[in-house]
């Protein structure tokens, strides 16, 4: 663990970190305000490494941390420490950037997708995403202990409400879900929100 702790320290000379890391740090500083600025530096490095590696696999990011002069194991320990840190939350690091991006849809039409998926036959991921450019951008999700992907309206309503709170004003919503969500309560709720 000592290697991981050494590598958690910010680089002494900010100019020694790669340009993309510095640019991301400057951009993300506009929206993300963590209690410890070092967290934002590490977050920027992780985002940069993910972009350069074009992979979500942590071991693929390691070649893009060479400016820290650490061994591969130290990089992985540092990543594990960061990702398991209770101060690193979606509310602090993801929501502000997402709200900035969503502001561009104010007064426009937006397509939301709604789906569930099972993990290890024990947990159900409930997720609302924006469909844009052939991709899905998550805006709200929940994980519940549940035996199937068929979930009652009462269980997924909080996820819908969380998604609604993320949306900008005057946005026209087209809501897509498969026929497994043909609940009368859902139809009524969508009508009340003015979602199609």
N, CA and C atoms as a LAMMPS dump frame, in Angstrom:
ITEM: TIMESTEP
0
ITEM: NUMBER OF ATOMS
588
ITEM: BOX BOUNDS ff ff ff
-5.0000000000000000e+02 5.0000000000000000e+02
-5.0000000000000000e+02 5.0000000000000000e+02
-5.0000000000000000e+02 5.0000000000000000e+02
ITEM: ATOMS id mol type element x y z
1 1 1 N 0.813 -1.211 0
2 1 2 C 0 0 0
3 1 3 C 0.85 1.266 0
4 2 1 N 2.091 1.167 0.412
5 2 2 C 2.907 2.377 0.465
6 2 3 C 3.094 2.979 -0.917
7 3 1 N 3.239 2.131 -1.951
8 3 2 C 3.389 2.658 -3.304
9 3 3 C 2.158 3.453 -3.702
10 4 1 N 0.962 2.925 -3.358
11 4 2 C -0.28 3.616 -3.709
12 4 3 C -0.375 4.967 -3.037
13 5 1 N 0.063 5.05 -1.778
14 5 2 C -0.011 6.324 -1.062
15 5 3 C 0.936 7.351 -1.666
16 6 1 N 2.132 6.916 -2.049
17 6 2 C 3.077 7.839 -2.672
18 6 3 C 2.484 8.395 -3.957
19 7 1 N 1.846 7.528 -4.753
20 7 2 C 1.322 7.951 -6.048
21 7 3 C 0.05 8.776 -5.926
22 8 1 N -0.547 8.808 -4.755
23 8 2 C -1.742 9.643 -4.588
24 8 3 C -1.384 11.116 -4.534
25 9 1 N -0.144 11.423 -4.213
26 9 2 C 0.25 12.818 -4.118
27 9 3 C 0.235 13.462 -5.502
28 10 1 N -0.168 14.733 -5.594
29 10 2 C -0.129 15.39 -6.888
30 10 3 C 1.31 15.528 -7.377
31 11 1 N 1.484 15.588 -8.689
32 11 2 C 2.822 15.777 -9.218
33 11 3 C 3.34 17.125 -8.758
34 12 1 N 4.635 17.201 -8.423
35 12 2 C 5.201 18.435 -7.872
36 12 3 C 5.149 19.576 -8.868
37 13 1 N 5.42 19.281 -10.111
38 13 2 C 5.384 20.301 -11.155
39 13 3 C 4.179 20.039 -12.043
40 14 1 N 3.13 20.897 -11.984
41 14 2 C 1.933 20.644 -12.769
42 14 3 C 2.221 20.523 -14.258
43 15 1 N 3.29 21.194 -14.728
44 15 2 C 3.606 21.14 -16.147
45 15 3 C 4.172 19.775 -16.541
46 16 1 N 4.549 18.941 -15.538
47 16 2 C 5.092 17.626 -15.863
48 16 3 C 3.984 16.638 -16.199
49 17 1 N 2.747 16.942 -15.837
50 17 2 C 1.645 16.055 -16.191
51 17 3 C 1.27 16.293 -17.652
52 18 1 N 0.766 15.265 -18.32
53 18 2 C 0.423 15.405 -19.736
54 18 3 C -0.597 16.525 -19.978
55 19 1 N -0.528 17.08 -21.164
56 19 2 C -1.364 18.239 -21.514
57 19 3 C -2.858 17.927 -21.383
58 20 1 N -3.28 16.74 -21.835
59 20 2 C -4.702 16.395 -21.75
60 20 3 C -5.169 16.38 -20.299
61 21 1 N -4.328 15.882 -19.381
62 21 2 C -4.682 15.873 -17.954
63 21 3 C -4.929 17.302 -17.472
64 22 1 N -4.013 18.198 -17.827
65 22 2 C -4.134 19.591 -17.39
66 22 3 C -5.369 20.256 -17.988
67 23 1 N -5.628 19.993 -19.266
68 23 2 C -6.793 20.597 -19.919
69 23 3 C -8.098 20.099 -19.292
70 24 1 N -8.172 18.794 -19.027
71 24 2 C -9.369 18.254 -18.377
72 24 3 C -9.546 18.839 -16.982
73 25 1 N -8.448 18.949 -16.25
74 25 2 C -8.517 19.521 -14.906
75 25 3 C -9.081 20.94 -14.956
76 26 1 N -8.589 21.755 -15.883
77 26 2 C -9.062 23.138 -16.012
78 26 3 C -10.538 23.187 -16.401
79 27 1 N -10.93 22.343 -17.349
80 27 2 C -12.325 22.329 -17.789
81 27 3 C -13.256 21.845 -16.669
82 28 1 N -12.9 20.715 -16.069
83 28 2 C -13.766 20.127 -15.047
84 28 3 C -13.846 20.998 -13.797
85 29 1 N -12.812 21.808 -13.536
86 29 2 C -12.827 22.711 -12.383
87 29 3 C -13.971 23.711 -12.446
88 30 1 N -14.507 23.939 -13.636
89 30 2 C -15.624 24.874 -13.789
90 30 3 C -16.898 24.352 -13.126
91 31 1 N -17.03 23.02 -13.067
92 31 2 C -18.288 22.438 -12.578
93 31 3 C -18.111 21.583 -11.335
94 32 1 N -16.974 20.943 -11.193
95 32 2 C -16.759 20.017 -10.082
96 32 3 C -15.974 20.724 -8.983
97 33 1 N -16.547 20.731 -7.781
98 33 2 C -15.889 21.387 -6.644
99 33 3 C -15.786 20.375 -5.497
100 34 1 N -14.763 19.513 -5.537
101 34 2 C -14.604 18.541 -4.449
102 34 3 C -14.014 19.206 -3.213
103 35 1 N -14.124 18.53 -2.091
104 35 2 C -13.541 19.068 -0.858
105 35 3 C -12.016 19.085 -0.943
106 36 1 N -11.447 18.158 -1.67
107 36 2 C -9.996 18.064 -1.823
108 36 3 C -9.66 18.146 -3.313
109 37 1 N -8.946 19.189 -3.713
110 37 2 C -8.64 19.403 -5.136
111 37 3 C -7.798 18.273 -5.726
112 38 1 N -7.071 17.56 -4.881
113 38 2 C -6.281 16.427 -5.379
114 38 3 C -7.192 15.363 -5.982
115 39 1 N -8.399 15.23 -5.437
116 39 2 C -9.345 14.264 -5.994
117 39 3 C -9.696 14.613 -7.431
118 40 1 N -9.839 15.901 -7.705
119 40 2 C -10.151 16.324 -9.064
120 40 3 C -8.965 16.076 -9.997
121 41 1 N -7.756 16.225 -9.478
122 41 2 C -6.577 15.946 -10.302
123 41 3 C -6.547 14.473 -10.697
124 42 1 N -6.76 13.583 -9.73
125 42 2 C -6.752 12.144 -10.017
126 42 3 C -7.918 11.799 -10.944
127 43 1 N -9.085 12.382 -10.713
128 43 2 C -10.246 12.144 -11.569
129 43 3 C -9.935 12.556 -13.01
130 44 1 N -9.293 13.704 -13.185
131 44 2 C -8.931 14.181 -14.522
132 44 3 C -7.963 13.227 -15.198
133 45 1 N -7.014 12.713 -14.433
134 45 2 C -6.055 11.762 -14.983
135 45 3 C -6.755 10.467 -15.409
136 46 1 N -7.709 10.014 -14.605
137 46 2 C -8.438 8.788 -14.942
138 46 3 C -9.267 8.988 -16.202
139 47 1 N -9.969 10.111 -16.301
140 47 2 C -10.771 10.386 -17.498
141 47 3 C -9.866 10.462 -18.727
142 48 1 N -8.725 11.135 -18.599
143 48 2 C -7.787 11.235 -19.717
144 48 3 C -7.282 9.854 -20.129
145 49 1 N -6.91 9.041 -19.15
146 49 2 C -6.41 7.693 -19.445
147 49 3 C -7.485 6.839 -20.106
148 50 1 N -8.716 6.969 -19.636
149 50 2 C -9.823 6.214 -20.221
150 50 3 C -10.044 6.613 -21.679
151 51 1 N -9.978 7.927 -21.935
152 51 2 C -10.148 8.419 -23.303
153 51 3 C -9.017 7.936 -24.211
154 52 1 N -7.78 8.019 -23.726
155 52 2 C -6.641 7.618 -24.554
156 52 3 C -6.598 6.11 -24.769
157 53 1 N -6.966 5.342 -23.742
158 53 2 C -6.969 3.883 -23.87
159 53 3 C -8.193 3.388 -24.639
160 54 1 N -9.219 4.238 -24.722
161 54 2 C -10.494 3.866 -25.35
162 54 3 C -11.031 2.579 -24.727
163 55 1 N -10.936 2.533 -23.393
164 55 2 C -11.337 1.337 -22.661
165 55 3 C -11.757 1.706 -21.244
166 56 1 N -12.705 0.932 -20.709
167 56 2 C -13.111 1.115 -19.311
168 56 3 C -12.341 0.172 -18.385
169 57 1 N -11.433 -0.625 -18.936
170 57 2 C -10.635 -1.581 -18.159
171 57 3 C -9.46 -0.847 -17.501
172 58 1 N -9.393 -0.909 -16.177
173 58 2 C -8.376 -0.153 -15.439
174 58 3 C -6.956 -0.496 -15.853
175 59 1 N -6.672 -1.761 -16.114
176 59 2 C -5.301 -2.132 -16.473
177 59 3 C -4.876 -1.511 -17.802
178 60 1 N -5.845 -1.156 -18.652
179 60 2 C -5.518 -0.515 -19.936
180 60 3 C -5.133 0.955 -19.75
181 61 1 N -5.431 1.521 -18.593
182 61 2 C -5.129 2.934 -18.353
183 61 3 C -3.674 3.156 -17.929
184 62 1 N -3.05 2.128 -17.407
185 62 2 C -1.732 2.267 -16.779
186 62 3 C -0.691 2.949 -17.67
187 63 1 N -0.593 2.625 -18.968
188 63 2 C 0.429 3.3 -19.789
189 63 3 C 0.265 4.824 -19.838
190 64 1 N -0.907 5.327 -19.472
191 64 2 C -1.162 6.771 -19.548
192 64 3 C -0.939 7.481 -18.21
193 65 1 N -0.361 6.743 -17.242
194 65 2 C 0.004 7.332 -15.952
195 65 3 C 1.519 7.399 -15.785
196 66 1 N 2.273 7.28 -16.847
197 66 2 C 3.734 7.19 -16.746
198 66 3 C 4.369 8.43 -16.131
199 67 1 N 3.704 9.586 -16.189
200 67 2 C 4.274 10.807 -15.612
201 67 3 C 4.434 10.702 -14.095
202 68 1 N 3.787 9.727 -13.47
203 68 2 C 3.884 9.558 -12.014
204 68 3 C 5.056 8.681 -11.59
205 69 1 N 5.699 8.035 -12.524
206 69 2 C 6.891 7.221 -12.24
207 69 3 C 6.631 6.161 -11.166
208 70 1 N 5.498 5.483 -11.282
209 70 2 C 5.15 4.414 -10.338
210 70 3 C 5.121 3.077 -11.073
211 71 1 N 5.185 1.992 -10.306
212 71 2 C 5.031 0.67 -10.889
213 71 3 C 3.549 0.397 -11.143
214 72 1 N 3.272 -0.561 -12.022
215 72 2 C 1.886 -0.874 -12.403
216 72 3 C 1.025 -1.199 -11.181
217 73 1 N 1.592 -1.976 -10.247
218 73 2 C 0.823 -2.342 -9.058
219 73 3 C 0.437 -1.109 -8.244
220 74 1 N 1.333 -0.142 -8.172
221 74 2 C 1.055 1.092 -7.436
222 74 3 C -0.073 1.874 -8.102
223 75 1 N -0.067 1.897 -9.433
224 75 2 C -1.15 2.584 -10.145
225 75 3 C -2.497 1.929 -9.842
226 76 1 N -2.524 0.6 -9.856
227 76 2 C -3.782 -0.108 -9.587
228 76 3 C -4.25 0.119 -8.156
229 77 1 N -3.307 0.149 -7.196
230 77 2 C -3.671 0.44 -5.804
231 77 3 C -4.238 1.849 -5.684
232 78 1 N -3.61 2.775 -6.375
233 78 2 C -4.069 4.162 -6.354
234 78 3 C -5.479 4.275 -6.929
235 79 1 N -5.729 3.58 -8.03
236 79 2 C -7.067 3.588 -8.643
237 79 3 C -8.095 2.966 -7.705
238 80 1 N -7.73 1.832 -7.092
239 80 2 C -8.643 1.159 -6.173
240 80 3 C -8.974 2.07 -4.986
241 81 1 N -7.947 2.736 -4.46
242 81 2 C -8.161 3.672 -3.343
243 81 3 C -9.125 4.789 -3.757
244 82 1 N -8.886 5.349 -4.932
245 82 2 C -9.718 6.455 -5.412
246 82 3 C -11.164 6.004 -5.622
247 83 1 N -11.35 4.879 -6.305
248 83 2 C -12.701 4.424 -6.651
249 83 3 C -13.487 3.937 -5.442
250 84 1 N -12.785 3.557 -4.372
251 84 2 C -13.471 3.109 -3.146
252 84 3 C -13.554 4.199 -2.085
253 85 1 N -13.105 5.391 -2.414
254 85 2 C -13.128 6.504 -1.471
255 85 3 C -14.568 7.015 -1.335
256 86 1 N -15.143 7.022 -0.135
257 86 2 C -16.532 7.462 0.032
258 86 3 C -16.759 8.929 -0.336
259 87 1 N -15.681 9.714 -0.436
260 87 2 C -15.828 11.119 -0.818
261 87 3 C -15.956 11.292 -2.34
262 88 1 N -15.691 10.232 -3.088
263 88 2 C -15.801 10.278 -4.547
264 88 3 C -17.196 9.774 -4.892
265 89 1 N -18.113 10.703 -5.156
266 89 2 C -19.497 10.331 -5.42
267 89 3 C -19.956 10.876 -6.768
268 90 1 N -20.988 10.233 -7.305
269 90 2 C -21.572 10.702 -8.57
270 90 3 C -22.159 12.1 -8.394
271 91 1 N -22.678 12.392 -7.205
272 91 2 C -23.257 13.721 -6.954
273 91 3 C -22.208 14.82 -7.073
274 92 1 N -20.974 14.516 -6.683
275 92 2 C -19.9 15.514 -6.741
276 92 3 C -19.227 15.561 -8.103
277 93 1 N -18.979 14.387 -8.707
278 93 2 C -18.141 14.338 -9.902
279 93 3 C -18.909 14.171 -11.217
280 94 1 N -20.104 13.619 -11.185
281 94 2 C -20.826 13.355 -12.437
282 94 3 C -21.994 14.313 -12.649
283 95 1 N -22.795 14.514 -11.618
284 95 2 C -24.01 15.329 -11.756
285 95 3 C -23.739 16.755 -12.242
286 96 1 N -22.732 17.474 -11.732
287 96 2 C -22.521 18.851 -12.205
288 96 3 C -22.181 18.929 -13.699
289 97 1 N -21.357 18.001 -14.178
290 97 2 C -21.002 17.978 -15.595
291 97 3 C -22.224 17.612 -16.429
292 98 1 N -22.982 16.624 -15.943
293 98 2 C -24.188 16.192 -16.65
294 98 3 C -25.199 17.334 -16.755
295 99 1 N -25.405 18.071 -15.669
296 99 2 C -26.36 19.183 -15.702
297 99 3 C -25.914 20.27 -16.668
298 100 1 N -24.609 20.513 -16.754
299 100 2 C -24.101 21.477 -17.728
300 100 3 C -24.411 21.009 -19.154
301 101 1 N -24.165 19.736 -19.429
302 101 2 C -24.428 19.194 -20.762
303 101 3 C -25.925 19.199 -21.086
304 102 1 N -26.743 18.854 -20.099
305 102 2 C -28.189 18.787 -20.32
306 102 3 C -28.798 20.168 -20.588
307 103 1 N -28.156 21.206 -20.092
308 103 2 C -28.681 22.564 -20.301
309 103 3 C -28.818 22.886 -21.784
310 104 1 N -28.025 22.224 -22.626
311 104 2 C -28.086 22.458 -24.077
312 104 3 C -29.409 21.998 -24.668
313 105 1 N -30.138 21.127 -23.96
314 105 2 C -31.421 20.619 -24.454
315 105 3 C -32.607 21.472 -24.008
316 106 1 N -32.363 22.543 -23.309
317 106 2 C -33.484 23.365 -22.838
318 106 3 C -34.339 23.811 -24.027
319 107 1 N -35.642 23.527 -23.945
320 107 2 C -36.575 23.891 -25.008
321 107 3 C -36.551 22.948 -26.203
322 108 1 N -35.723 21.914 -26.138
323 108 2 C -35.598 20.968 -27.257
324 108 3 C -36.281 19.647 -26.92
325 109 1 N -36.265 18.728 -27.884
326 109 2 C -36.783 17.379 -27.655
327 109 3 C -35.634 16.47 -27.25
328 110 1 N -35.898 15.617 -26.288
329 110 2 C -34.891 14.689 -25.796
330 110 3 C -35.512 13.299 -25.728
331 111 1 N -34.738 12.289 -26.072
332 111 2 C -35.227 10.91 -26.01
333 111 3 C -34.605 10.218 -24.806
334 112 1 N -35.464 9.717 -23.925
335 112 2 C -35.008 8.966 -22.757
336 112 3 C -35.321 7.492 -22.955
337 113 1 N -34.383 6.649 -22.581
338 113 2 C -34.629 5.21 -22.597
339 113 3 C -34.674 4.716 -21.159
340 114 1 N -35.506 3.71 -20.951
341 114 2 C -35.687 3.162 -19.605
342 114 3 C -35.551 1.656 -19.693
343 115 1 N -34.704 1.096 -18.836
344 115 2 C -34.478 -0.347 -18.91
345 115 3 C -33.993 -0.869 -17.568
346 116 1 N -34.105 -2.164 -17.43
347 116 2 C -33.548 -2.855 -16.261
348 116 3 C -32.644 -3.977 -16.76
349 117 1 N -31.675 -4.343 -15.953
350 117 2 C -30.835 -5.502 -16.291
351 117 3 C -30.409 -6.196 -15.006
352 118 1 N -30.254 -7.5 -15.105
353 118 2 C -29.899 -8.308 -13.95
354 118 3 C -28.388 -8.507 -13.856
355 119 1 N -27.892 -8.549 -12.628
356 119 2 C -26.481 -8.815 -12.373
357 119 3 C -26.378 -9.902 -11.316
358 120 1 N -25.699 -10.972 -11.667
359 120 2 C -25.47 -12.112 -10.776
360 120 3 C -26.782 -12.719 -10.264
361 121 1 N -27.852 -12.586 -11.038
362 121 2 C -29.173 -13.14 -10.672
363 121 3 C -29.648 -12.695 -9.299
364 122 1 N -29.125 -11.584 -8.834
365 122 2 C -29.459 -11.118 -7.488
366 122 3 C -29.773 -9.626 -7.438
367 123 1 N -29.118 -8.854 -8.294
368 123 2 C -29.291 -7.405 -8.278
369 123 3 C -29.857 -6.927 -9.608
370 124 1 N -30.76 -5.968 -9.517
371 124 2 C -31.384 -5.404 -10.713
372 124 3 C -30.973 -3.936 -10.843
373 125 1 N -30.39 -3.608 -11.992
374 125 2 C -30.029 -2.224 -12.308
375 125 3 C -31.204 -1.583 -13.03
376 126 1 N -31.697 -0.488 -12.472
377 126 2 C -32.777 0.294 -13.086
378 126 3 C -32.118 1.566 -13.604
379 127 1 N -32.305 1.864 -14.891
380 127 2 C -31.554 2.971 -15.466
381 127 3 C -32.368 3.779 -16.469
382 128 1 N -32.232 5.107 -16.364
383 128 2 C -32.796 6.034 -17.341
384 128 3 C -31.616 6.706 -18.03
385 129 1 N -31.634 6.667 -19.368
386 129 2 C -30.532 7.235 -20.149
387 129 3 C -31.066 8.182 -21.218
388 130 1 N -30.21 9.08 -21.668
389 130 2 C -30.495 9.886 -22.848
390 130 3 C -29.951 9.117 -24.038
391 131 1 N -30.77 8.959 -25.062
392 131 2 C -30.296 8.364 -26.313
393 131 3 C -29.842 9.507 -27.202
394 132 1 N -28.551 9.516 -27.521
395 132 2 C -28.007 10.612 -28.326
396 132 3 C -26.782 10.139 -29.09
397 133 1 N -26.764 10.392 -30.369
398 133 2 C -25.609 10.05 -31.197
399 133 3 C -25.265 8.58 -31.196
400 134 1 N -26.284 7.718 -31.111
401 134 2 C -26.027 6.283 -31.09
402 134 3 C -25.505 5.767 -29.767
403 135 1 N -25.536 6.604 -28.73
404 135 2 C -25.043 6.22 -27.411
405 135 3 C -26.119 6.455 -26.357
406 136 1 N -25.926 5.841 -25.204
407 136 2 C -26.796 6.065 -24.055
408 136 3 C -25.99 6.759 -22.97
409 137 1 N -26.511 7.879 -22.486
410 137 2 C -25.849 8.621 -21.42
411 137 3 C -26.71 8.492 -20.17
412 138 1 N -26.253 7.767 -19.15
413 138 2 C -27.061 7.579 -17.941
414 138 3 C -27.309 8.905 -17.219
415 139 1 N -28.562 9.141 -16.832
416 139 2 C -28.855 10.329 -16.032
417 139 3 C -29.437 9.972 -14.668
418 140 1 N -29.915 8.743 -14.517
419 140 2 C -30.401 8.292 -13.203
420 140 3 C -30.378 6.772 -13.18
421 141 1 N -30.022 6.221 -12.032
422 141 2 C -30.034 4.759 -11.906
423 141 3 C -30.188 4.362 -10.447
424 142 1 N -30.553 3.118 -10.266
425 142 2 C -30.645 2.546 -8.93
426 142 3 C -30.34 1.063 -9.062
427 143 1 N -29.814 0.48 -8.022
428 143 2 C -29.579 -0.961 -7.975
429 143 3 C -30.341 -1.491 -6.773
430 144 1 N -31.204 -2.459 -7.042
431 144 2 C -31.986 -3.05 -5.954
432 144 3 C -31.739 -4.552 -5.907
433 145 1 N -31.882 -5.116 -4.724
434 145 2 C -31.792 -6.563 -4.597
435 145 3 C -33.127 -7.122 -5.054
436 146 1 N -33.096 -7.848 -6.155
437 146 2 C -34.349 -8.292 -6.779
438 146 3 C -34.056 -9.522 -7.624
439 147 1 N -34.994 -10.44 -7.666
440 147 2 C -34.781 -11.718 -8.362
441 147 3 C -35.011 -11.708 -9.849
442 148 1 N -35.544 -10.611 -10.402
443 148 2 C -35.778 -10.579 -11.853
444 148 3 C -35.708 -9.15 -12.367
445 149 1 N -35.702 -9.029 -13.707
446 149 2 C -35.659 -7.708 -14.332
447 149 3 C -37.043 -7.071 -14.39
448 150 1 N -38.074 -7.81 -14.04
449 150 2 C -39.439 -7.258 -13.974
450 150 3 C -39.626 -6.587 -12.618
451 151 1 N -39.789 -5.288 -12.649
452 151 2 C -39.834 -4.502 -11.416
453 151 3 C -41.155 -3.737 -11.363
454 152 1 N -41.729 -3.617 -10.175
455 152 2 C -42.996 -2.901 -10.024
456 152 3 C -42.78 -1.394 -10.167
457 153 1 N -43.864 -0.698 -10.493
458 153 2 C -43.819 0.747 -10.672
459 153 3 C -43.282 1.445 -9.421
460 154 1 N -43.717 0.993 -8.251
461 154 2 C -43.286 1.617 -7
462 154 3 C -41.776 1.526 -6.812
463 155 1 N -41.168 0.442 -7.304
464 155 2 C -39.716 0.26 -7.131
465 155 3 C -38.905 1.124 -8.08
466 156 1 N -39.437 1.387 -9.301
467 156 2 C -38.644 2.184 -10.24
468 156 3 C -39.054 3.649 -10.313
469 157 1 N -40.143 4.027 -9.651
470 157 2 C -40.57 5.431 -9.653
471 157 3 C -39.475 6.387 -9.137
472 158 1 N -38.765 6.067 -8.044
473 158 2 C -37.717 6.988 -7.587
474 158 3 C -36.643 7.268 -8.658
475 159 1 N -36.348 6.288 -9.501
476 159 2 C -35.357 6.494 -10.567
477 159 3 C -35.904 7.452 -11.613
478 160 1 N -37.197 7.32 -11.941
479 160 2 C -37.814 8.245 -12.897
480 160 3 C -37.822 9.673 -12.354
481 161 1 N -38.14 9.812 -11.074
482 161 2 C -38.178 11.139 -10.448
483 161 3 C -36.771 11.753 -10.438
484 162 1 N -35.752 10.928 -10.132
485 162 2 C -34.366 11.423 -10.142
486 162 3 C -33.977 11.885 -11.537
487 163 1 N -34.384 11.153 -12.566
488 163 2 C -34.092 11.55 -13.949
489 163 3 C -34.789 12.86 -14.289
490 164 1 N -36.024 12.993 -13.869
491 164 2 C -36.791 14.213 -14.149
492 164 3 C -36.107 15.436 -13.535
493 165 1 N -35.556 15.283 -12.341
494 165 2 C -34.887 16.4 -11.664
495 165 3 C -33.618 16.84 -12.389
496 166 1 N -33.014 15.952 -13.151
497 166 2 C -31.788 16.279 -13.878
498 166 3 C -32.074 17.058 -15.162
499 167 1 N -33.286 16.98 -15.67
500 167 2 C -33.601 17.574 -16.968
501 167 3 C -33.756 19.088 -16.879
502 168 1 N -33.373 19.806 -17.946
503 168 2 C -33.567 21.257 -17.968
504 168 3 C -35.04 21.607 -18.156
505 169 1 N -35.367 22.864 -17.965
506 169 2 C -36.759 23.31 -18.104
507 169 3 C -37.195 23.26 -19.564
508 170 1 N -38.488 23.14 -19.749
509 170 2 C -39.121 23.218 -21.069
510 170 3 C -38.578 22.211 -22.069
511 171 1 N -38.104 21.071 -21.585
512 171 2 C -37.623 20.047 -22.499
513 171 3 C -38.789 19.122 -22.854
514 172 1 N -38.881 18.753 -24.117
515 172 2 C -39.928 17.836 -24.569
516 172 3 C -39.347 16.432 -24.53
517 173 1 N -39.972 15.536 -23.756
518 173 2 C -39.412 14.208 -23.533
519 173 3 C -40.157 13.147 -24.329
520 174 1 N -39.393 12.376 -25.084
521 174 2 C -39.906 11.16 -25.719
522 174 3 C -39.352 10.005 -24.904
523 175 1 N -40.231 9.19 -24.34
524 175 2 C -39.838 8.151 -23.39
525 175 3 C -39.965 6.778 -24.044
526 176 1 N -38.867 6.034 -24.078
527 176 2 C -38.861 4.709 -24.691
528 176 3 C -38.584 3.634 -23.642
529 177 1 N -39.447 2.621 -23.637
530 177 2 C -39.261 1.467 -22.75
531 177 3 C -39.901 0.271 -23.429
532 178 1 N -39.457 -0.929 -23.078
533 178 2 C -40.069 -2.094 -23.727
534 178 3 C -41.418 -2.406 -23.103
535 179 1 N -42.122 -3.337 -23.719
536 179 2 C -43.515 -3.61 -23.315
537 179 3 C -43.63 -4.159 -21.897
538 180 1 N -42.523 -4.601 -21.318
539 180 2 C -42.56 -5.077 -19.934
540 180 3 C -42.906 -3.984 -18.942
541 181 1 N -42.847 -2.72 -19.395
542 181 2 C -43.164 -1.59 -18.52
543 181 3 C -44.516 -0.974 -18.866
544 182 1 N -45.421 -1.787 -19.362
545 182 2 C -46.742 -1.279 -19.725
546 182 3 C -47.672 -1.142 -18.525
547 183 1 N -47.181 -0.607 -17.429
548 183 2 C -48.005 -0.428 -16.224
549 183 3 C -48.904 0.787 -16.377
550 184 1 N -50.149 0.647 -15.928
551 184 2 C -51.085 1.775 -15.964
552 184 3 C -50.575 2.951 -15.155
553 185 1 N -49.929 2.658 -13.995
554 185 2 C -49.392 3.744 -13.159
555 185 3 C -48.321 4.525 -13.9
556 186 1 N -47.495 3.803 -14.674
557 186 2 C -46.451 4.47 -15.443
558 186 3 C -47.067 5.377 -16.498
559 187 1 N -48.087 4.885 -17.206
560 187 2 C -48.732 5.7 -18.245
561 187 3 C -49.315 6.977 -17.646
562 188 1 N -49.952 6.846 -16.487
563 188 2 C -50.532 8.027 -15.827
564 188 3 C -49.442 9.007 -15.415
565 189 1 N -48.353 8.473 -14.853
566 189 2 C -47.248 9.339 -14.422
567 189 3 C -46.645 10.075 -15.615
568 190 1 N -46.423 9.372 -16.725
569 190 2 C -45.868 10.004 -17.926
570 190 3 C -46.772 11.105 -18.436
571 191 1 N -48.087 10.859 -18.425
572 191 2 C -49.047 11.883 -18.856
573 191 3 C -48.99 13.118 -17.95
574 192 1 N -48.865 12.884 -16.658
575 192 2 C -48.795 14.014 -15.709
576 192 3 C -47.553 14.867 -15.959
577 193 1 N -46.46 14.226 -16.372
578 193 2 C -45.223 14.976 -16.641
579 193 3 C -45.219 15.599 -18.028
580 194 1 N -46.171 15.199 -18.864
581 194 2 C -46.18 15.682 -20.242
582 194 3 C -45.173 14.983 -21.125
583 195 1 N -44.739 13.794 -20.69
584 195 2 C -43.803 13.015 -21.487
585 195 3 C -44.575 12.148 -22.46
586 196 1 N -44.058 11.972 -23.653
587 196 2 C -44.714 11.116 -24.665
588 196 3 C -44.211 9.695 -24.574
